[in-house]
Amino acid sequence: MWSHRAVTAPAPTQPTNGPGRTWPAGLDDLVGRDWTAARAGRQDRWVVRGGPGSGKTSLIVDVVRAAVAGGVGMDGVLVLTGSATASAALLEEATRGMPPELVVGTDAPVRTVHSLAHAVVRLAAARADAPPPRLRTGAEHDALVRETLLGELSDGAPHWPEQMRPALSTVGFARELRDLLLRSLERGIGPRELARLGRTAGRPAWVAAAGFFRRHEEQMALRSGVRSSQSDVPEALNAAELVGAALDALTADPELRELFRSRRLVAVDDAHHLDPLAAEFVATVGGGADVLLVVEDGDQSVFRFRGADGGLARAVIEQGGRAVDLPVGHRMSPAVTAVAARIASRLPGAARHRPREAHPREAHGGPDGKVGVGVAGSAASEAAVVADFLRRRHVLDGIDYGEMAVVTRSLPRVADALLAALDAAGVPVVDAGAEIPPAHDPVASALLLLVRSALEGADGSDAERVLALLSGPIGRADAVAMRRLRRGLRRSGIGGTEPSAETLRRLVLADEDDLPPGLTAVELAPVTRVRRARRAVQAELRAGGTAEEVLWAAWTASRLERRLVRQAVAADPWSRSADRALDAVVSLFDHAADFVDRVPGGSVGLFCDVVSGEDLPAPRRADTRARGGAVSVLSAHAAVGRQWRAVAVCGVQDGVWPAPRRRSGLLGVDELVDLTEIAGDGPVPSEAERAVSSAAARSAEERRLFYVACSRASEHLLVTAVESPEEGDVAPSRFIDEIADLSTTATAVASPGAPVGPSRHAPTVFSLPHLAVDLRAALHDPSTDPADARHAAGLLAGLRDAGVGEADPRTWFGATEPSTDAPLTPDTPDRPVAVLSPSGFGALEECPLRWFLQSVGGDSSDAGSAAPLVRGSAVHALTQAVEGGIDEDTIRSTVRRRAEALTLSRGWFAERGAETMVQMAETFRRWRSSTRDEYTTAAVEEPFEFDAGGGVRVRGRIDRLEATSAGQVVPVDVKTSAAAASKKDAAVNPQLALYQLAVARGAVAAAGGREPGGGLLLYLAGREGRMPTERVQDPLGTDGAEALVDRVQEAGRATVGPGYTARVGRWCEHCSVRSSCPAQPQGKQVIG
């Protein structure tokens, strides 16, 4: 017994049409039909076409109510819809206000096509005394197809073209092959017909796929088996096989067919989404009804890639059915209607039911709704504009968040920036973890990566994956922790000269429990976390755990639950991010549960492959999540059949919407669909004809998809795109230009066609935090009128008292006092204020802030940044060897023997680096030999130290000191960098000048009291077979020495702190601490 009650008002004795609904005169025979009369011998067939909001579904509701009230009863009605959600909504509307005795029946009157097909197959199995079949999901079918492909690949894949064999092992190819098989089944194409089409169309991939089709059918028959000698119903069916099996059951069993053809009214909503097989099934079921009502809108047919072709409506009309158009839309505001009409006017054909475009002035500014069209300068700006649109509709227009949506062509493309902007603006989002595939979430992705690492062992886990585990949610190592860990490795000597990434990989993947000595617990914390989680996963794998059990072991051992739950319930900007992460993890477990249930014995590795390549969320989460009070963020295809009061359509980019390329990949699935539509039962058209037809069909479908997205809005619509030459020439789609003049309101970004400025700052969002930011900016702006500044201060005080954290001065950058005003080095009588090295002096003159940050924090300890330092020290040692008379062969053999240690690299790179060092040593040898008539070596690596006054001491070492025949000495600084300084820069080089000052002060013992005769920079790199590049500095005179002493004293005082000046110059291009510099865009958050 089936019963549905939806009584919201006193029930009338006779249900009537919906309130205020009138229908065209052409529908009088349908709406006003006398259902009390006995069944007639003839059948009334109707095809009703209408645009968005024209009342197509409402017509079905009214016809159903009239039929039920006329005595047909619920058991005499069958309505087929495109989704379970649409079925529930239509049933709720159709039964509202009906007497309870009228809403009782033995079967559900409203259902989806696949639900009806499943009912047919179940009843057929019951009649044959066989178990009912179960539904096979797309993920399960993918797994089965991939398993078969891997088996064929292990045998050499002789049935597949050689150029396609490398793709057979990929998840994407398995999914594409499954798609080709489903599209073939939906069109009644078997293996033999598919092979014929492949040979005729010149597609050998189809011929190979046809062979796989046949072998796969045989394998499925063997796997599921015929469960009894009387039943041909298989154990499991996918969507296309389900409909085909139901159609076969109706054809084979006349009694069963008549049972399902006994309904007096059969109505089909959104018939344009049916594929040929489903259309044939519906026609079979509806063939015995008194009234067959087919409702469609070909302009909203966007599932052509799944096989939808609108053939049911055409077949009904060809068989004498009556066609009626619903030309008037009732749902959309005039402004939104104008946009929908403009888009639809460029669709192929001249459908009479399309919305009509009113003059823009007639639609502008009305109270019923607004349309905004804009182009942002970056993805972040576009996301902020969308957030601002939603906030304004909620605050100013009183629209609940649950009545708003964000629709895009590709959700993963815009999800990161969009969800971050909505979080920042305080806009709640419908269970975003269910809308996005779990593998796209960082936490879920880290769990999958952990399981893969445990599966593949040490041989299959490269350094990049291990670093991702350490720096991800499981290892939780930020940049500071990774630097601390790498420093610990270098300090303790673990790993020797191998790259730190390789050392970390060995530490994480080591089987032994003991960790190497020399590292602190704090340094090892990320490694410990990952190792603990990996061991738990490995133990579960050894115990033979299922994908669900292994995933649970990874989740519990990673200890993420408590931290994420604590963040999710906290009232801070990170709570929504943690909430989404938990949703994604639940979705991942839903995938695991489905996989275990539907693929018994499926390997954990196969589960990881399937989920990692999944493009859709877990069905269970997607269907059961709550939708109230939150904005829906979804793709245009997922928005089909739904409506909201306010909709933002974003990401309308050139090359994305419309998508210019074919989606069908290696196997040409779209081309198969095109070919069956173009050729029908006739000859196969030429390749050129197919290409032109396919391009036109793809362009039309992309336009229909944009039409569907924009027409989901009933009142307010925002359409946005990004134009940014800096982000790869990102440009708006032509769809933006088509509707730009229909915009009725200004947006926070540029209008289409207007130049987009260089600013990449996101516009202000209509929210309290952003309002506080604007008020703060006005308060601190010197040009603000004093009265306005006082008003801004008062508003900020009110916001602070209301709990808006951004309005509290205690949270503002730069508003609080420094943590300390003590100098970096305390002033003690027995020690100098500062001790400078020549290189430090040069760094201080360039940028004191950089000197301080690098002195305190150091540079990266990566091998890549340490290599130049090691090379410089090695070359200086080689020049001393040359000075000591060591020959070239001895130098070369010694350097080659220790090449890896001297270059911090391996293989060819180490050999090349070692040879470069030898060449620099020989370049120095040539220079030394050719200059002995001018210079005499006075000292090598000569130390010095002197007091410059003002409590500043200078201490350093001169590479070489050369004596001249004039009785002077020349400091020589040996350089190993490839780029030589300009002559102008060398003339004022602070390091050379300081060497000369040390000689002049008598601080260099080897100088023997001689005066400095200038300085010399010697560049050895890149001069194979030639003399080195020389840069000369003039002798330091008395005035120059005095000025230099003042500069040294100033540099010494600059080291004391607590303030350090940031100076901008050419050195900023290669600075390693730009993210902490307030003079750079990356460090704007640092307030001096």
PANU-705428 format. One record per residue (C-alpha): x, y, z. Coordinates in steps of 0.2 Angstrom, whole numbers, plus 2048, in hexadecimal, padded with zeros to 3 digits. Last residue first. Layout:
N
XYZ;...
//
This chain:
1088
91F8F2836;90F8E9831;9118D8828;9018D481F;9088DC80F;9158CF80E;9128C77FD;90E8D87F5;9208DE7FB;9258EC805;91D8E4815;92A8D6814;9268C581B;9218BD80B;9308C4803;93C8BA80E;9468B1800;94B8C07F6;94F8BD7E4;9458CB7DC;9478D67EC;95A8D87E8;9558E57DA;9508F17E8;9438F47F5;9498F8807;9408F1816;9478F9826;9498EF836;9428F5847;9478EC858;9558EE853;9688EC856;96D8E8844;9698F983D;976900849;9848F6841;97E8FC830;97F90E835;99190B83C;99690382C;98F911822;99891E82D;9A891482A;9A5914818;9A4926817;9B5928820;9BD91B815;9B7924805;9BD93480B;9CE92D80F;9CF9247FE;9CA9127FA;9D390C7EB;9C89097DC;9BD8FA7DA;9C08ED7CB;9B58E07C4;9BD8D27BB;9B58C47B1;9C08B47B1;9CC8B07A3;9C78A3796;9C7891793;9B788E79D;9B189F7A3;99F89B7A9;9A389D7BB;9B38A57C1;9AE8B77C6;9BC8C17CE;9B78D17D7;9C68DC7DA;9CA8EA7E7;9D48FA7E8;9E68FD7EC;9E48FC7FF;9F3903808;A018F980F;A038F6822;A088E4820;9F98DF816;9FB8CD81D;9F58D382E;9E58DA828;9DE8E6835;9E98F4830;9DB90082F;9DE90381C;9DE8F0819;9CD8EE822;9C68FD819;9CB8F5808;9C28E580E;9B38F0812;9B38F7801;9B48E67F9;9A48E1803;99B8F2800;99C8F07EC;99D9037E7;9A89017D7;9A18EF7D5;98F8F67D2;9959027C4;99F8F47BC;9908E97BC;9908D97C7;9948C97BE;9878BC7BC;98D8AA7BD;9908A97CF;9A08A27D6;9A88B27DC;9BA8B47E3;9BC8C47ED;9CE8CC7EA;9D58D97F7;9E28E37EE;9F28E87F8;9FE8F67F4;A108F87F2;A108FE7E0;A158ED7DA;A048E67E0;A008DA7EE;9F18CF7EC;9E68CA7FB;9DB8BB7F8;9CA8B57FF;9C98C380D;9C28BD81D;9B68C6829;9B38D0839;9AD8E283B;9A98E984C;99C8F6850;99B8FF860;99A910859;9AB90E851;9B1903843;9BA8F684E;9C58EA845;9C68D883F;9CF8CF832;9D28BD82B;9DC8B981B;9D58AB810;9E48AC805;9F28B8808;9FF8C37FF;9FF8BB7EE;A098C67E2;A018D07D5;A058D87C4;A128CC7BD;A098BE7C5;9F98C37BC;9F88B67AE;9FC8A77B9;9EF8AC7C6;9E18AF7B8;9E489E7B0;9E48957C0;9D489E7C5;9CC8977B5;9D38867B9;9CA8877CA;9BA88C7C1;9BB87E7B5;9BD8727C3;9AE8787CC;9A48777BC;9AA8657BA;9A38617CB;9928687C7;99185E7B7;99584E7C0;9898527CE;97B8567C1;97F8467B7;97C83B7C6;9798437D7;9778547DF;97D85D7EF;98B8647E4;99A8617EF;9948517F7;98E84A7E7;99F84E7DE;9AA8477EB;9B583C7E0;9B28487D1;9BA8567DC;9C984C7E0;9CC8457CF;9CA8577C7;9D585F7D4;9E38527D1;9E28547BF;9E38677BF;9F38687C9;9F586D7DC;A0187B7DD;9FB8827EE;9F38917E6;9E98857DB;9E487C7EB;9DF88D7F3;9D48907E3;9CD87E7E6;9C88837F8;9BF8937F2;9B68887E5;9B087C7F2;9A988A7FE;9A08927EF;9998817EA;99387D7FC;98A88E7FD;98288C7EB;97C87B7F0;973880800;9648887F7;9608797ED;96486D7FB;956874805;95A87D815;95088C810;95889C816;95B8A1828;94E8A7835;9588B3840;9658B8834;95A8B7824;94D8C182D;9598CE833;9628D0823;9528D1819;94C8DF824;95C8E9823;95B8E9810;9698EE804;9758F6810;9728E881C;9768DB80F;9868E380B;98B8E481D;9878D281F;9928CD811;9A18D7819;99D8CF82A;9968DA838;9978D984B;98B8E4854;9898EE864;99B8E8869;99D8DE879;9A48E288B;9978F088F;9888E688B;9798ED87F;96D8DE87C;96C8D786B;95C8D7862;9578E786A;9488E7876;9388EF870;92D8DF872;91D8D886D;91A8E7862;90A8F1867;8F98ED85F;8F28F7851;8FE8F0843;8F38E283E;8E18E5845;8DB8D8852;8DB8E3861;8D38F1857;8C38E7858;8B98EA848;8BF8DA83F;8B88D084E;8A68D484B;89F8D185C;8918DE85D;89C8E9868;8A98E985B;89C8ED84E;8968FC858;8A890285B;8AB901848;89B90B845;8A1918851;8B3919849;8AB91A838;8A192983E;8B0931845;8B992F835;8AA93682B;8AB946836;8BE947834;8BC946821;8C693881A;8D693D811;8E293681E;8DA92581B;8DB91B82C;8C991C830;8C391A81E;8CE90A81D;8C790482E;8B5907828;8B88FD818;8BF8EE822;8B18EF82F;8A58EE820;8AF8DF81A;8AC8D682A;89A8DB82B;8968D481A;8928DC809;8A28D7800;8AF8E37FC;8B88E07EB;8C68D37EA;8D78DA7E7;8DF8D67D7;8E28E87D1;8E88E97BF;8D88F17B8;8CC8E87AD;8C78F279E;8B58F379A;8AE8E678E;8A38DD79A;89F8E97A9;8AD8EA7B6;8AB8E37C8;8A08E77D7;8918E57CD;8858F27C6;8738ED7C4;8678EA7B5;8738E07AA;86A8DC799;8788E578F;8858D8795;87A8C978E;8848C477E;8948CB785;8948BF793;88F8B0788;89F8B477E;8A98AD78D;8B48B8797;8C78B8796;8D58AF79F;8E58B4796;8F08A87A1;8ED8B07B2;8F58C17AF;8EA8C57A0;8DB8C47AC;8C98C57A7;8BE8BB7B3;8AB8B77B1;89B8BB7B9;8888B97B7;87D8BF7C5;86A8BB7C5;85C8C17D0;84A8BC7D0;8458AA7CA;8578A47C7;8598937BF;85889B7AE;86A8A07AE;87188E7B1;8658867A4;869893797;87C89079A;87987E798;86F881788;87D88B781;88987D785;87E87177C;87C87C76C;88F87E76B;89186B76D;88486775F;88C874753;89E86C756;89785B754;88E85F744;89D86773C;8A8858741;89C84B73C;89A85372A;8AD854729;8AF84172E;8A283C721;891837726;88C82572A;87E81E720;86C81E726;864816735;867826740;87682E738;87783F741;870839752;87A829752;88A83274C;888840759;887833767;89682A761;89F83A75F;89C83E771;8A382E776;8B383076C;8BD823774;8CD82D778;8C483C77F;8B283F77E;8B1850785;8B3859775;8BB86A776;8B487B775;8AC87C787;8A088A786;8A288F794;8B4889798;8BE88F789;8B98A178C;8B38A379E;8A28A37A6;8A989E7B7;89A8A47C1;8878A37C0;8808AB7D0;86E8A67D3;8608AF7DE;84E8A97E0;8538977DD;84E8897D1;8518777CD;84E86B7BE;86186C7B9;86C8737C6;8778647C6;87C8677B4;8808797B7;88C8747C5;8898777D8;88A8837E6;87A8837F0;8788917FD;87388C80E;86388E819;85B87E815;86487180A;867862815;87185480E;869844809;86B8437F6;87D8497F4;88383F803;87C82F7FD;8828327EB;8948347F0;89A8447E7;89E8447D4;8AD8457CA;8B68357D1;8C88327CB;8CF8317DC;8C08277E2;8C281A7D5;8D58187D7;8D48187EA;8C780A7E9;8D18007DD;8E08017E9;8D57FB7F7;8D17EC7ED;8BF7E77E9;8BA7D77F1;8A87DB7F0;8A57EA7E4;8947F07E8;8947F07FB;8A67F47FE;8A68027F1;89680A7F8;89E80A809;8AE811803;8A581F7F9;89A823809;8AB824812;8B1831806;8A183B808;8A483B81B;8B5841818;8AF84F80C;8A2854819;8B0855826;8BA86081B;8AB86B817;8A986E82A;8BB87182C;8BA87F81F;8AB886827;8B3887838;8C3890831;8BC8A1831;8B88A0844;8A989B84E;8B088A854;8A587A851;8AE875841;8C0879848;8BD86D857;8B586084B;8C4861840;8D185F84E;8C7851856;8C5847846;8D784983F;8E083C84A;8E983583B;8E7824842;8D4825843;8D282A831;8DF81E82A;8D7810833;8C681582D;8CC81581B;8D380481D;8C37FE824;8B9806816;8C47FF808;8C37EE810;8D07E781D;8DB7D8818;8E47D8829;8F47DE820;8EA7ED819;8E57F182B;8F77F0831;8FD7FB822;8EF808826;8F5809838;90780A834;904818828;8FA822835;909821841;916824834;90C83482F;90B83B840;91D837845;92483F835;91A84F839;92084F84C;93384B848;93985D84B;92E85F85B;93584E861;94785485E;95284C851;964846855;95F833856;95782A847;94582484A;942813851;93280A84B;93A80183C;93180182B;938811824;92B81A819;92B82A822;93E82B825;942825814;93783380C;93E840817;95083C811;94A83D7FF;94384E802;95385380B;95D8507FC;96C8447FE;97C84B806;97B842816;96A83B81A;96A83F82C;97884A831;970850841;97186283C;96B85F82A;95D855830;95886183D;95886F831;94D866826;940863834;941875839;93E87A827;92F86E826;928875836;929887830;92188381F;91387A827;91386882D;902861831;90784F82D;8F584982B;8EE85A824;8FB85C817;90E861818;91485081D;908846811;90D852803;91F850807;91D83D806;91483E7F5;9228497EE;92F83D7F4;92982E7EB;91E8217F2;91D8117E7;92D8097ED;92B80C7FF;91A804800;90C8067F3;8FD8017FE;90380C80D;90681B802;8F68197F9;8ED81880A;8F582880F;8F18317FE;8DF82C800;8DF834812;8E884380B;8DB8457FD;8CD84480A;8D5852814;8D985D805;8C885C7FD;8C88587EA;8C88457ED;8B78487F6;8AE84D7E6;8A685E7E8;8938607EC;8938557FB;8A285E804;89986E800;88B86A80C;880878806;88A888809;888895816;88D8A7812;8988AF81F;8A28BA813;8B28B1816;8AA8A0814;8A28A6804;8B38AC7FD;8BC89C802;8AE8927FA;8B089C7EA;8C389C7E8;8C58897EB;8B58847E2;8B888D7D1;8C087F7C6;8B98717D1;8A78777CD;8A88777BA;89A8807B1;89588A7BF;88588D7CA;8848967DA;8748957E3;86789E7ED;85689A7F6;85F890804;8688A1808;8578A880C;8538B8802;84F8C780C;8538D37FE;8608DE807;8688D2812;8678C1808;8688C97F7;8768D47FC;8808C5804;87E8BB7F5;8848C87E9;8928CC7F4;8988BA7F4;8978B97E1;8A18C97E0;8AE8C27EC;8AF8B27E1;8B28BD7D2;8C08C77DB;8C88B77E1;8C88B07CF;8D08C07C8;8CC8D07C0;8BA8CE7C0;8AD8D07B2;89B8D47B5;8898D07B1;87B8D47BD;8688D17BB;85B8D77C7;84A8D17CE;8388D47D0;8398E67D6;83D8EC7C4;84E8F57C0;84F8EF7AF;8438E37A6;83A8EF79B;8498F9797;8528E9791;8448E7784;83C8D6787;8438C6781;8378B877E;8388A8787;83989977C;82988F779;828893766;838889763;842891754;851886751;862886757;865890767;86A8A3765;8598A976B;85B89E77B;8698A9782;85F8B977F;84F8B1786;8588AC796;85F8BD799;84E8C6796;8468B97A1;8528BE7AF;84D8D07AE;83B8CD7AC;83B8C27BC;83A8AF7B9;82D8A37BF;81E8A67B4;8248A37A2;8188A5793;81A89A783;81388A789;812880779;806872774;80A863769;7FC856766;802844763;7FF83C752;80D82E753;81A83B74C;81684675B;819838767;82983375F;83084575F;82C846772;835836776;84483A76B;84A848776;85C843774;86483F785;873834783;87E838792;888845788;87784C783;873850795;870863792;85E86278B;857873791;85487A780;84A86A77C;83D86E789;83286078D;821859793;81B84978D;809845792;80283378D;7EF832790;7E5823790;7F4818794;7F980878B;80880E782;80F817792;81A809797;820805786;823818782;82C81A793;83880B78E;83B81277D;83F823784;84B81B791;854812783;855822778;85C82D786;850837791;855849796;84985178A;83A849793;83B8557A1;82B84F7A9;82383F7A2;81083C7A5;80782C7A4;7F482C7A8;7E981D7A7;7F68117AE;7F47FF7A9;8047FE79E;80E7F77AD;8037E87AF;8017E679C;8147E479A;8157D87A9;8087CD7A1;8107CE790;8217C8797;8307C978B;82D7DA785;82A7E1796;83A7D879D;8447DE78E;83F7F0792;8447EE7A4;8557E67A0;8587F5794;8548017A2;85F7F87AE;86D7F67A2;86E80979F;86F80C7B2;87A7FE7B7;8747ED7BB;8797DF7C8;8747CD7CA;86E7CA7B9;85B7C77B4;85A7B87A8;84F7AE7B3;84879C7B0;8587937B1;85D79C7C1;8697A97C7;8717AC7B6;8827B17BA;8897C07C3;89B7BD7BE;8987B27AF;88C7BE7A7;8977CD7AC;8A57C57A3;89B7C1793;8957D3793;8A77D9796;8AE7CF787;8A07D577B;8A37E8780;8B67E5780;8B47E076E;8AA7EF76B;8B67FA773;8C47F4767;8B87F8758;8B4808760;8C780D762;8C9808750;8BF81874B;8BE81A738;8AB81E738;8A780E72F;8B2802739;8AD80A749;89A80A744;89C7F7740;8A57F3751;8977FC75A;88A7F3751;8927E2756;8947E7768;8827ED76A;87B7FD766;86980076D;86B81276F;86C812782;878803782;88480C777;88481B782;88780F791;896806788;89E817784;89C81D795;8A480D79C;8B3810790;8B4822796;8B481C7A9;8C180F7A5;8CC81C79C;8CB8287AA;8D081B7B7;8E18177AD;8E78067A9;8E1806797;8EA816793;8FB80F78E;8F2803783;8EA810778;8F881276B;8F97FF769;8E77FD763;8DE7F276F;8DA7DF76C;8EB7DA770;8EB7E1782;8FB7D9787;8F47CC793;8F77D87A2;8EE7E5798;8DF7DA796;8DE7D77A9;8E07EA7AC;8D27ED7A0;8C77E17A9;8CA7E97BA;8C77FA7B3;8B67F57AC;8B27ED7BD;8B87FD7C7;8AF8097BB;89F7FE7BD;8A08007D0;8A38137CF;8948147C3;88980B7CF;8827FA7CD;8707F87D2;86B7E87D9;8617DA7D1;8527D27D9;8547C07DE;84B7B47D2;83A7AB7D3;8377B07C1;8287BB7C6;8337C27D3;8417C67C7;8347CF7BB;82D7D97CA;83F7DE7CE;8427E37BC;8337ED7BA;8357F67CB;8477FA7C6;8418017B5;83580C7BF;8428137CA;84D8157BB;8408207B3;83D82A7C2;82E8297CD;81D8317D0;80E8257D3;81681A7E0;80C80A7E0;7FE8027EA;7F48127EC;7EE81F7F8;7ED8327F5;7DB8337F1;7D582D802;7DF83A80B;7D5848802;7E18537F7;7E78637FD;7F98607F7;7FA8507ED;8018577DD;80D8637E5;8158567F1;8168497E2;81F8567D8;82B85A7E5;82F8487E9;8318447D7;83D8537D4;84884D7E2;84883B7DB;84E8417CA;8498437B8;8368407BA;8298337B5;8178357BA;80C8267BB;7F98277C0;7EC8197C0;7F28137D1;7F08247D8;7DD8247D4;7D58267C3;7C582C7CB;7C483D7C4;7CD8457D4;7DC83A7CF;7DB8407BD;7D98527C1;7E78527CE;7F384A7C2;7EE8567B4;7F18657C0;80285E7C5;80785A7B3;80386C7AF;80D8737BD;81C8697B7;81B8727A6;8178837AE;82188F7A3;82E8917B0;83C88D7A4;83688A793;82788078D;823871782;814866784;81385677B;80284D77C;7FB83C777;7E983777A;7E7825778;7D881C76F;7CD80E775;7C5819783;7C6815795;7B681879E;7B182A7A2;7B58317B3;7C58397AC;7BC8467A3;7CA85179C;7CB8637A0;7DE8647A1;7E185A792;7D385F786;7D587178C;7E8871788;7E787A777;7DD888780;7ED88D789;7EE88979C;7E88937AB;7F08937BC;7EA89F7CA;7EC8927D8;7F08817D1;7E28787C8;7D58707D2;7D38627DF;7C085D7E2;7BA85C7F4;7C68697FA;7D2864808;7D5870816;7E7876814;7F886F815;7F485D811;80385480A;7FE84180C;806833803;801821803;8078117FB;800800800;
//
